[in-house]
Amino acid sequence: TNDAGKKETRTDWVTVTVFDDQAAWIKDNVTKGQPVIAEGRINNSSYEKDGETVYTTDLVATTFNAFQATNANAND
């Protein structure tokens, strides 16, 4: 809820790193915007861009599950 009392929706994006067979499965089966659950460890790192240090926090996934999209009005 914002200061005026109006409900707001916020999206948080998290970079998730996956490897090998898991990465191939995700590439073939998960679409942009599809809800997922990922479990793993947090990895903090940094790199240089335009002379500035950029800090990142990524999730290195050990478990990854995707939800199938459903149509709530399918039976209407």
PDB file with one MODEL, atoms N, CA, C and O in Angstrom:
MODEL        1
ATOM      1  N   THR A   1       0.844  -1.175   0.000  1.00  0.00           N
ATOM      2  CA  THR A   1       0.000   0.000   0.000  1.00  0.00           C
ATOM      3  C   THR A   1       0.894   1.244   0.000  1.00  0.00           C
ATOM      4  O   THR A   1       1.857   1.327   0.761  1.00  0.00           O
ATOM      5  N   ASN A   2       0.563   2.204  -0.860  1.00  0.00           N
ATOM      6  CA  ASN A   2       1.369   3.422  -0.901  1.00  0.00           C
ATOM      7  C   ASN A   2       0.885   4.419   0.148  1.00  0.00           C
ATOM      8  O   ASN A   2      -0.036   4.130   0.912  1.00  0.00           O
ATOM      9  N   ASP A   3       1.509   5.587   0.179  1.00  0.00           N
ATOM     10  CA  ASP A   3       1.169   6.607   1.181  1.00  0.00           C
ATOM     11  C   ASP A   3      -0.276   7.089   1.074  1.00  0.00           C
ATOM     12  O   ASP A   3      -0.855   7.545   2.060  1.00  0.00           O
ATOM     13  N   ALA A   4      -0.854   6.989  -0.116  1.00  0.00           N
ATOM     14  CA  ALA A   4      -2.238   7.429  -0.316  1.00  0.00           C
ATOM     15  C   ALA A   4      -3.241   6.320  -0.001  1.00  0.00           C
ATOM     16  O   ALA A   4      -4.449   6.518  -0.133  1.00  0.00           O
ATOM     17  N   GLY A   5      -2.742   5.151   0.416  1.00  0.00           N
ATOM     18  CA  GLY A   5      -3.617   4.037   0.747  1.00  0.00           C
ATOM     19  C   GLY A   5      -4.005   3.175  -0.438  1.00  0.00           C
ATOM     20  O   GLY A   5      -4.836   2.276  -0.303  1.00  0.00           O
ATOM     21  N   LYS A   6      -3.416   3.433  -1.597  1.00  0.00           N
ATOM     22  CA  LYS A   6      -3.721   2.658  -2.792  1.00  0.00           C
ATOM     23  C   LYS A   6      -2.815   1.434  -2.860  1.00  0.00           C
ATOM     24  O   LYS A   6      -1.609   1.527  -2.633  1.00  0.00           O
ATOM     25  N   LYS A   7      -3.414   0.280  -3.176  1.00  0.00           N
ATOM     26  CA  LYS A   7      -2.638  -0.956  -3.289  1.00  0.00           C
ATOM     27  C   LYS A   7      -1.738  -0.884  -4.516  1.00  0.00           C
ATOM     28  O   LYS A   7      -2.175  -0.492  -5.598  1.00  0.00           O
ATOM     29  N   GLU A   8      -0.485  -1.265  -4.335  1.00  0.00           N
ATOM     30  CA  GLU A   8       0.472  -1.291  -5.429  1.00  0.00           C
ATOM     31  C   GLU A   8       1.055  -2.686  -5.546  1.00  0.00           C
ATOM     32  O   GLU A   8       1.226  -3.387  -4.549  1.00  0.00           O
ATOM     33  N   THR A   9       1.356  -3.077  -6.763  1.00  0.00           N
ATOM     34  CA  THR A   9       2.008  -4.354  -7.007  1.00  0.00           C
ATOM     35  C   THR A   9       3.466  -4.086  -7.336  1.00  0.00           C
ATOM     36  O   THR A   9       3.778  -3.193  -8.125  1.00  0.00           O
ATOM     37  N   ARG A  10       4.356  -4.858  -6.733  1.00  0.00           N
ATOM     38  CA  ARG A  10       5.786  -4.691  -6.972  1.00  0.00           C
ATOM     39  C   ARG A  10       6.364  -6.031  -7.407  1.00  0.00           C
ATOM     40  O   ARG A  10       6.004  -7.077  -6.867  1.00  0.00           O
ATOM     41  N   THR A  11       7.247  -5.992  -8.368  1.00  0.00           N
ATOM     42  CA  THR A  11       7.931  -7.189  -8.833  1.00  0.00           C
ATOM     43  C   THR A  11       9.395  -7.084  -8.466  1.00  0.00           C
ATOM     44  O   THR A  11      10.035  -6.064  -8.724  1.00  0.00           O
ATOM     45  N   ASP A  12       9.928  -8.133  -7.867  1.00  0.00           N
ATOM     46  CA  ASP A  12      11.353  -8.209  -7.565  1.00  0.00           C
ATOM     47  C   ASP A  12      11.972  -9.258  -8.480  1.00  0.00           C
ATOM     48  O   ASP A  12      11.475 -10.380  -8.571  1.00  0.00           O
ATOM     49  N   TRP A  13      13.055  -8.890  -9.157  1.00  0.00           N
ATOM     50  CA  TRP A  13      13.755  -9.809 -10.043  1.00  0.00           C
ATOM     51  C   TRP A  13      15.020 -10.288  -9.355  1.00  0.00           C
ATOM     52  O   TRP A  13      15.768  -9.491  -8.790  1.00  0.00           O
ATOM     53  N   VAL A  14      15.254 -11.576  -9.402  1.00  0.00           N
ATOM     54  CA  VAL A  14      16.438 -12.177  -8.801  1.00  0.00           C
ATOM     55  C   VAL A  14      17.130 -13.006  -9.877  1.00  0.00           C
ATOM     56  O   VAL A  14      16.488 -13.810 -10.553  1.00  0.00           O
ATOM     57  N   THR A  15      18.425 -12.813 -10.036  1.00  0.00           N
ATOM     58  CA  THR A  15      19.180 -13.622 -10.981  1.00  0.00           C
ATOM     59  C   THR A  15      19.404 -14.997 -10.371  1.00  0.00           C
ATOM     60  O   THR A  15      19.919 -15.120  -9.259  1.00  0.00           O
ATOM     61  N   VAL A  16      19.009 -16.038 -11.115  1.00  0.00           N
ATOM     62  CA  VAL A  16      19.179 -17.417 -10.659  1.00  0.00           C
ATOM     63  C   VAL A  16      20.138 -18.106 -11.618  1.00  0.00           C
ATOM     64  O   VAL A  16      19.945 -18.064 -12.833  1.00  0.00           O
ATOM     65  N   THR A  17      21.169 -18.739 -11.074  1.00  0.00           N
ATOM     66  CA  THR A  17      22.148 -19.455 -11.873  1.00  0.00           C
ATOM     67  C   THR A  17      21.900 -20.950 -11.739  1.00  0.00           C
ATOM     68  O   THR A  17      21.788 -21.471 -10.630  1.00  0.00           O
ATOM     69  N   VAL A  18      21.813 -21.641 -12.882  1.00  0.00           N
ATOM     70  CA  VAL A  18      21.642 -23.098 -12.900  1.00  0.00           C
ATOM     71  C   VAL A  18      22.669 -23.680 -13.861  1.00  0.00           C
ATOM     72  O   VAL A  18      23.202 -22.970 -14.714  1.00  0.00           O
ATOM     73  N   PHE A  19      22.944 -24.966 -13.724  1.00  0.00           N
ATOM     74  CA  PHE A  19      23.985 -25.601 -14.523  1.00  0.00           C
ATOM     75  C   PHE A  19      23.490 -26.889 -15.176  1.00  0.00           C
ATOM     76  O   PHE A  19      22.505 -27.487 -14.743  1.00  0.00           O
ATOM     77  N   ASP A  20      24.188 -27.294 -16.215  1.00  0.00           N
ATOM     78  CA  ASP A  20      24.091 -28.607 -16.847  1.00  0.00           C
ATOM     79  C   ASP A  20      22.668 -29.009 -17.225  1.00  0.00           C
ATOM     80  O   ASP A  20      21.963 -28.243 -17.882  1.00  0.00           O
ATOM     81  N   ASP A  21      22.238 -30.215 -16.811  1.00  0.00           N
ATOM     82  CA  ASP A  21      20.932 -30.747 -17.206  1.00  0.00           C
ATOM     83  C   ASP A  21      19.791 -29.858 -16.741  1.00  0.00           C
ATOM     84  O   ASP A  21      18.786 -29.709 -17.437  1.00  0.00           O
ATOM     85  N   GLN A  22      19.948 -29.269 -15.566  1.00  0.00           N
ATOM     86  CA  GLN A  22      18.905 -28.396 -15.032  1.00  0.00           C
ATOM     87  C   GLN A  22      18.731 -27.172 -15.941  1.00  0.00           C
ATOM     88  O   GLN A  22      17.604 -26.759 -16.214  1.00  0.00           O
ATOM     89  N   ALA A  23      19.822 -26.606 -16.399  1.00  0.00           N
ATOM     90  CA  ALA A  23      19.759 -25.448 -17.299  1.00  0.00           C
ATOM     91  C   ALA A  23      19.097 -25.825 -18.620  1.00  0.00           C
ATOM     92  O   ALA A  23      18.293 -25.058 -19.151  1.00  0.00           O
ATOM     93  N   ALA A  24      19.427 -26.992 -19.152  1.00  0.00           N
ATOM     94  CA  ALA A  24      18.832 -27.435 -20.411  1.00  0.00           C
ATOM     95  C   ALA A  24      17.329 -27.646 -20.256  1.00  0.00           C
ATOM     96  O   ALA A  24      16.560 -27.280 -21.145  1.00  0.00           O
ATOM     97  N   TRP A  25      16.904 -28.228 -19.144  1.00  0.00           N
ATOM     98  CA  TRP A  25      15.478 -28.457 -18.900  1.00  0.00           C
ATOM     99  C   TRP A  25      14.734 -27.126 -18.811  1.00  0.00           C
ATOM    100  O   TRP A  25      13.658 -26.970 -19.388  1.00  0.00           O
ATOM    101  N   ILE A  26      15.308 -26.180 -18.091  1.00  0.00           N
ATOM    102  CA  ILE A  26      14.672 -24.870 -17.939  1.00  0.00           C
ATOM    103  C   ILE A  26      14.550 -24.180 -19.297  1.00  0.00           C
ATOM    104  O   ILE A  26      13.508 -23.606 -19.614  1.00  0.00           O
ATOM    105  N   LYS A  27      15.597 -24.234 -20.085  1.00  0.00           N
ATOM    106  CA  LYS A  27      15.576 -23.607 -21.410  1.00  0.00           C
ATOM    107  C   LYS A  27      14.446 -24.163 -22.269  1.00  0.00           C
ATOM    108  O   LYS A  27      13.797 -23.419 -23.004  1.00  0.00           O
ATOM    109  N   ASP A  28      14.211 -25.465 -22.176  1.00  0.00           N
ATOM    110  CA  ASP A  28      13.201 -26.121 -23.003  1.00  0.00           C
ATOM    111  C   ASP A  28      11.785 -26.050 -22.438  1.00  0.00           C
ATOM    112  O   ASP A  28      10.823 -26.216 -23.188  1.00  0.00           O
ATOM    113  N   ASN A  29      11.630 -25.808 -21.128  1.00  0.00           N
ATOM    114  CA  ASN A  29      10.324 -25.974 -20.497  1.00  0.00           C
ATOM    115  C   ASN A  29       9.763 -24.777 -19.746  1.00  0.00           C
ATOM    116  O   ASN A  29       8.586 -24.787 -19.384  1.00  0.00           O
ATOM    117  N   VAL A  30      10.557 -23.753 -19.501  1.00  0.00           N
ATOM    118  CA  VAL A  30      10.088 -22.618 -18.708  1.00  0.00           C
ATOM    119  C   VAL A  30      10.024 -21.385 -19.603  1.00  0.00           C
ATOM    120  O   VAL A  30      10.940 -21.113 -20.379  1.00  0.00           O
ATOM    121  N   THR A  31       8.919 -20.641 -19.479  1.00  0.00           N
ATOM    122  CA  THR A  31       8.744 -19.441 -20.287  1.00  0.00           C
ATOM    123  C   THR A  31       8.847 -18.195 -19.418  1.00  0.00           C
ATOM    124  O   THR A  31       8.646 -18.252 -18.205  1.00  0.00           O
ATOM    125  N   LYS A  32       9.159 -17.082 -20.045  1.00  0.00           N
ATOM    126  CA  LYS A  32       9.267 -15.806 -19.343  1.00  0.00           C
ATOM    127  C   LYS A  32       7.952 -15.497 -18.642  1.00  0.00           C
ATOM    128  O   LYS A  32       6.880 -15.599 -19.239  1.00  0.00           O
ATOM    129  N   GLY A  33       8.043 -15.119 -17.375  1.00  0.00           N
ATOM    130  CA  GLY A  33       6.864 -14.780 -16.595  1.00  0.00           C
ATOM    131  C   GLY A  33       6.225 -15.952 -15.878  1.00  0.00           C
ATOM    132  O   GLY A  33       5.307 -15.756 -15.082  1.00  0.00           O
ATOM    133  N   GLN A  34       6.685 -17.166 -16.139  1.00  0.00           N
ATOM    134  CA  GLN A  34       6.122 -18.347 -15.491  1.00  0.00           C
ATOM    135  C   GLN A  34       6.589 -18.400 -14.037  1.00  0.00           C
ATOM    136  O   GLN A  34       7.779 -18.234 -13.771  1.00  0.00           O
ATOM    137  N   PRO A  35       5.675 -18.629 -13.094  1.00  0.00           N
ATOM    138  CA  PRO A  35       6.079 -18.703 -11.679  1.00  0.00           C
ATOM    139  C   PRO A  35       6.991 -19.904 -11.422  1.00  0.00           C
ATOM    140  O   PRO A  35       6.761 -20.995 -11.944  1.00  0.00           O
ATOM    141  N   VAL A  36       8.021 -19.688 -10.615  1.00  0.00           N
ATOM    142  CA  VAL A  36       8.966 -20.752 -10.267  1.00  0.00           C
ATOM    143  C   VAL A  36       9.321 -20.676  -8.783  1.00  0.00           C
ATOM    144  O   VAL A  36       9.116 -19.656  -8.125  1.00  0.00           O
ATOM    145  N   ILE A  37       9.850 -21.770  -8.288  1.00  0.00           N
ATOM    146  CA  ILE A  37      10.468 -21.800  -6.959  1.00  0.00           C
ATOM    147  C   ILE A  37      11.880 -22.323  -7.158  1.00  0.00           C
ATOM    148  O   ILE A  37      12.083 -23.363  -7.785  1.00  0.00           O
ATOM    149  N   ALA A  38      12.852 -21.598  -6.623  1.00  0.00           N
ATOM    150  CA  ALA A  38      14.247 -22.017  -6.708  1.00  0.00           C
ATOM    151  C   ALA A  38      14.846 -21.985  -5.311  1.00  0.00           C
ATOM    152  O   ALA A  38      14.639 -21.036  -4.555  1.00  0.00           O
ATOM    153  N   GLU A  39      15.589 -23.031  -4.979  1.00  0.00           N
ATOM    154  CA  GLU A  39      16.303 -23.089  -3.703  1.00  0.00           C
ATOM    155  C   GLU A  39      17.781 -23.251  -3.999  1.00  0.00           C
ATOM    156  O   GLU A  39      18.159 -23.889  -4.981  1.00  0.00           O
ATOM    157  N   GLY A  40      18.613 -22.674  -3.151  1.00  0.00           N
ATOM    158  CA  GLY A  40      20.044 -22.800  -3.352  1.00  0.00           C
ATOM    159  C   GLY A  40      20.811 -21.924  -2.392  1.00  0.00           C
ATOM    160  O   GLY A  40      20.368 -21.665  -1.273  1.00  0.00           O
ATOM    161  N   ARG A  41      21.973 -21.467  -2.843  1.00  0.00           N
ATOM    162  CA  ARG A  41      22.816 -20.625  -1.989  1.00  0.00           C
ATOM    163  C   ARG A  41      22.971 -19.252  -2.624  1.00  0.00           C
ATOM    164  O   ARG A  41      22.924 -19.101  -3.845  1.00  0.00           O
ATOM    165  N   ILE A  42      23.155 -18.267  -1.776  1.00  0.00           N
ATOM    166  CA  ILE A  42      23.363 -16.896  -2.234  1.00  0.00           C
ATOM    167  C   ILE A  42      24.834 -16.717  -2.599  1.00  0.00           C
ATOM    168  O   ILE A  42      25.720 -17.145  -1.860  1.00  0.00           O
ATOM    169  N   ASN A  43      25.082 -16.089  -3.731  1.00  0.00           N
ATOM    170  CA  ASN A  43      26.441 -15.815  -4.180  1.00  0.00           C
ATOM    171  C   ASN A  43      26.577 -14.317  -4.446  1.00  0.00           C
ATOM    172  O   ASN A  43      25.919 -13.778  -5.337  1.00  0.00           O
ATOM    173  N   ASN A  44      27.421 -13.654  -3.682  1.00  0.00           N
ATOM    174  CA  ASN A  44      27.708 -12.234  -3.885  1.00  0.00           C
ATOM    175  C   ASN A  44      28.975 -12.106  -4.718  1.00  0.00           C
ATOM    176  O   ASN A  44      29.965 -12.791  -4.461  1.00  0.00           O
ATOM    177  N   SER A  45      28.943 -11.231  -5.713  1.00  0.00           N
ATOM    178  CA  SER A  45      30.132 -11.020  -6.535  1.00  0.00           C
ATOM    179  C   SER A  45      30.148  -9.580  -7.033  1.00  0.00           C
ATOM    180  O   SER A  45      29.239  -8.800  -6.749  1.00  0.00           O
ATOM    181  N   SER A  46      31.182  -9.244  -7.771  1.00  0.00           N
ATOM    182  CA  SER A  46      31.283  -7.893  -8.320  1.00  0.00           C
ATOM    183  C   SER A  46      32.049  -7.942  -9.632  1.00  0.00           C
ATOM    184  O   SER A  46      32.781  -8.891  -9.910  1.00  0.00           O
ATOM    185  N   TYR A  47      31.861  -6.892 -10.436  1.00  0.00           N
ATOM    186  CA  TYR A  47      32.603  -6.745 -11.679  1.00  0.00           C
ATOM    187  C   TYR A  47      32.748  -5.255 -11.977  1.00  0.00           C
ATOM    188  O   TYR A  47      32.065  -4.421 -11.383  1.00  0.00           O
ATOM    189  N   GLU A  48      33.639  -4.941 -12.896  1.00  0.00           N
ATOM    190  CA  GLU A  48      33.876  -3.550 -13.280  1.00  0.00           C
ATOM    191  C   GLU A  48      33.075  -3.219 -14.532  1.00  0.00           C
ATOM    192  O   GLU A  48      33.070  -3.988 -15.493  1.00  0.00           O
ATOM    193  N   LYS A  49      32.397  -2.073 -14.521  1.00  0.00           N
ATOM    194  CA  LYS A  49      31.670  -1.593 -15.694  1.00  0.00           C
ATOM    195  C   LYS A  49      31.855  -0.088 -15.773  1.00  0.00           C
ATOM    196  O   LYS A  49      31.494   0.641 -14.849  1.00  0.00           O
ATOM    197  N   ASP A  50      32.413   0.368 -16.869  1.00  0.00           N
ATOM    198  CA  ASP A  50      32.652   1.794 -17.086  1.00  0.00           C
ATOM    199  C   ASP A  50      33.443   2.414 -15.937  1.00  0.00           C
ATOM    200  O   ASP A  50      33.165   3.540 -15.523  1.00  0.00           O
ATOM    201  N   GLY A  51      34.424   1.680 -15.426  1.00  0.00           N
ATOM    202  CA  GLY A  51      35.267   2.188 -14.355  1.00  0.00           C
ATOM    203  C   GLY A  51      34.644   2.132 -12.973  1.00  0.00           C
ATOM    204  O   GLY A  51      35.266   2.561 -12.001  1.00  0.00           O
ATOM    205  N   GLU A  52      33.440   1.618 -12.866  1.00  0.00           N
ATOM    206  CA  GLU A  52      32.740   1.512 -11.579  1.00  0.00           C
ATOM    207  C   GLU A  52      32.608   0.045 -11.190  1.00  0.00           C
ATOM    208  O   GLU A  52      32.472  -0.824 -12.051  1.00  0.00           O
ATOM    209  N   THR A  53      32.648  -0.223  -9.904  1.00  0.00           N
ATOM    210  CA  THR A  53      32.416  -1.572  -9.411  1.00  0.00           C
ATOM    211  C   THR A  53      30.920  -1.789  -9.244  1.00  0.00           C
ATOM    212  O   THR A  53      30.236  -1.020  -8.568  1.00  0.00           O
ATOM    213  N   VAL A  54      30.421  -2.856  -9.876  1.00  0.00           N
ATOM    214  CA  VAL A  54      29.006  -3.227  -9.778  1.00  0.00           C
ATOM    215  C   VAL A  54      28.923  -4.480  -8.916  1.00  0.00           C
ATOM    216  O   VAL A  54      29.597  -5.472  -9.191  1.00  0.00           O
ATOM    217  N   TYR A  55      28.102  -4.435  -7.881  1.00  0.00           N
ATOM    218  CA  TYR A  55      27.933  -5.570  -6.980  1.00  0.00           C
ATOM    219  C   TYR A  55      26.647  -6.306  -7.326  1.00  0.00           C
ATOM    220  O   TYR A  55      25.620  -5.686  -7.603  1.00  0.00           O
ATOM    221  N   THR A  56      26.713  -7.635  -7.308  1.00  0.00           N
ATOM    222  CA  THR A  56      25.545  -8.448  -7.628  1.00  0.00           C
ATOM    223  C   THR A  56      25.307  -9.491  -6.547  1.00  0.00           C
ATOM    224  O   THR A  56      26.231  -9.915  -5.853  1.00  0.00           O
ATOM    225  N   THR A  57      24.065  -9.890  -6.422  1.00  0.00           N
ATOM    226  CA  THR A  57      23.682 -10.996  -5.554  1.00  0.00           C
ATOM    227  C   THR A  57      22.859 -11.950  -6.400  1.00  0.00           C
ATOM    228  O   THR A  57      21.819 -11.566  -6.935  1.00  0.00           O
ATOM    229  N   ASP A  58      23.311 -13.179  -6.527  1.00  0.00           N
ATOM    230  CA  ASP A  58      22.645 -14.191  -7.339  1.00  0.00           C
ATOM    231  C   ASP A  58      22.277 -15.383  -6.468  1.00  0.00           C
ATOM    232  O   ASP A  58      22.878 -15.607  -5.418  1.00  0.00           O
ATOM    233  N   LEU A  59      21.291 -16.139  -6.911  1.00  0.00           N
ATOM    234  CA  LEU A  59      20.942 -17.406  -6.286  1.00  0.00           C
ATOM    235  C   LEU A  59      21.488 -18.512  -7.172  1.00  0.00           C
ATOM    236  O   LEU A  59      21.104 -18.614  -8.337  1.00  0.00           O
ATOM    237  N   VAL A  60      22.382 -19.346  -6.637  1.00  0.00           N
ATOM    238  CA  VAL A  60      22.886 -20.509  -7.360  1.00  0.00           C
ATOM    239  C   VAL A  60      21.980 -21.665  -6.964  1.00  0.00           C
ATOM    240  O   VAL A  60      22.067 -22.180  -5.849  1.00  0.00           O
ATOM    241  N   ALA A  61      21.108 -22.068  -7.883  1.00  0.00           N
ATOM    242  CA  ALA A  61      20.038 -23.011  -7.561  1.00  0.00           C
ATOM    243  C   ALA A  61      20.538 -24.447  -7.472  1.00  0.00           C
ATOM    244  O   ALA A  61      21.303 -24.918  -8.314  1.00  0.00           O
ATOM    245  N   THR A  62      20.081 -25.123  -6.431  1.00  0.00           N
ATOM    246  CA  THR A  62      20.285 -26.565  -6.305  1.00  0.00           C
ATOM    247  C   THR A  62      18.982 -27.305  -6.579  1.00  0.00           C
ATOM    248  O   THR A  62      18.994 -28.479  -6.952  1.00  0.00           O
ATOM    249  N   THR A  63      17.858 -26.616  -6.394  1.00  0.00           N
ATOM    250  CA  THR A  63      16.531 -27.166  -6.674  1.00  0.00           C
ATOM    251  C   THR A  63      15.735 -26.109  -7.421  1.00  0.00           C
ATOM    252  O   THR A  63      15.751 -24.932  -7.062  1.00  0.00           O
ATOM    253  N   PHE A  64      15.043 -26.543  -8.458  1.00  0.00           N
ATOM    254  CA  PHE A  64      14.278 -25.605  -9.274  1.00  0.00           C
ATOM    255  C   PHE A  64      12.992 -26.279  -9.716  1.00  0.00           C
ATOM    256  O   PHE A  64      13.026 -27.376 -10.275  1.00  0.00           O
ATOM    257  N   ASN A  65      11.855 -25.634  -9.472  1.00  0.00           N
ATOM    258  CA  ASN A  65      10.562 -26.161  -9.899  1.00  0.00           C
ATOM    259  C   ASN A  65       9.774 -25.053 -10.571  1.00  0.00           C
ATOM    260  O   ASN A  65       9.780 -23.910 -10.113  1.00  0.00           O
ATOM    261  N   ALA A  66       9.100 -25.391 -11.649  1.00  0.00           N
ATOM    262  CA  ALA A  66       8.257 -24.437 -12.368  1.00  0.00           C
ATOM    263  C   ALA A  66       6.804 -24.839 -12.198  1.00  0.00           C
ATOM    264  O   ALA A  66       6.474 -26.025 -12.167  1.00  0.00           O
ATOM    265  N   PHE A  67       5.941 -23.844 -12.089  1.00  0.00           N
ATOM    266  CA  PHE A  67       4.504 -24.079 -11.992  1.00  0.00           C
ATOM    267  C   PHE A  67       3.897 -23.989 -13.383  1.00  0.00           C
ATOM    268  O   PHE A  67       4.293 -23.145 -14.188  1.00  0.00           O
ATOM    269  N   GLN A  68       2.946 -24.849 -13.660  1.00  0.00           N
ATOM    270  CA  GLN A  68       2.221 -24.779 -14.922  1.00  0.00           C
ATOM    271  C   GLN A  68       1.166 -23.697 -14.822  1.00  0.00           C
ATOM    272  O   GLN A  68       0.460 -23.605 -13.818  1.00  0.00           O
ATOM    273  N   ALA A  69       1.057 -22.896 -15.831  1.00  0.00           N
ATOM    274  CA  ALA A  69       0.035 -21.850 -15.858  1.00  0.00           C
ATOM    275  C   ALA A  69      -1.330 -22.510 -15.980  1.00  0.00           C
ATOM    276  O   ALA A  69      -1.510 -23.448 -16.757  1.00  0.00           O
ATOM    277  N   THR A  70      -2.285 -22.013 -15.210  1.00  0.00           N
ATOM    278  CA  THR A  70      -3.644 -22.534 -15.286  1.00  0.00           C
ATOM    279  C   THR A  70      -4.591 -21.400 -15.615  1.00  0.00           C
ATOM    280  O   THR A  70      -4.328 -20.241 -15.296  1.00  0.00           O
ATOM    281  N   ASN A  71      -5.669 -21.736 -16.240  1.00  0.00           N
ATOM    282  CA  ASN A  71      -6.698 -20.754 -16.570  1.00  0.00           C
ATOM    283  C   ASN A  71      -7.803 -20.881 -15.542  1.00  0.00           C
ATOM    284  O   ASN A  71      -8.504 -21.892 -15.517  1.00  0.00           O
ATOM    285  N   ALA A  72      -7.975 -19.885 -14.696  1.00  0.00           N
ATOM    286  CA  ALA A  72      -8.962 -19.932 -13.620  1.00  0.00           C
ATOM    287  C   ALA A  72     -10.379 -20.022 -14.163  1.00  0.00           C
ATOM    288  O   ALA A  72     -11.281 -20.469 -13.453  1.00  0.00           O
ATOM    289  N   ASN A  73     -10.595 -19.605 -15.413  1.00  0.00           N
ATOM    290  CA  ASN A  73     -11.931 -19.621 -15.997  1.00  0.00           C
ATOM    291  C   ASN A  73     -12.134 -20.788 -16.960  1.00  0.00           C
ATOM    292  O   ASN A  73     -13.042 -20.746 -17.791  1.00  0.00           O
ATOM    293  N   ALA A  74     -11.312 -21.819 -16.864  1.00  0.00           N
ATOM    294  CA  ALA A  74     -11.359 -22.929 -17.811  1.00  0.00           C
ATOM    295  C   ALA A  74     -12.702 -23.647 -17.805  1.00  0.00           C
ATOM    296  O   ALA A  74     -13.113 -24.178 -18.836  1.00  0.00           O
ATOM    297  N   ASN A  75     -13.399 -23.678 -16.670  1.00  0.00           N
ATOM    298  CA  ASN A  75     -14.665 -24.397 -16.574  1.00  0.00           C
ATOM    299  C   ASN A  75     -15.873 -23.509 -16.815  1.00  0.00           C
ATOM    300  O   ASN A  75     -17.002 -23.981 -16.687  1.00  0.00           O
ATOM    301  N   ASP A  76     -15.681 -22.250 -17.155  1.00  0.00           N
ATOM    302  CA  ASP A  76     -16.809 -21.330 -17.373  1.00  0.00           C
ATOM    303  C   ASP A  76     -17.411 -21.518 -18.747  1.00  0.00           C
ATOM    304  O   ASP A  76     -18.368 -20.830 -19.102  1.00  0.00           O
TER     305      ASP A  76
ENDMDL
END
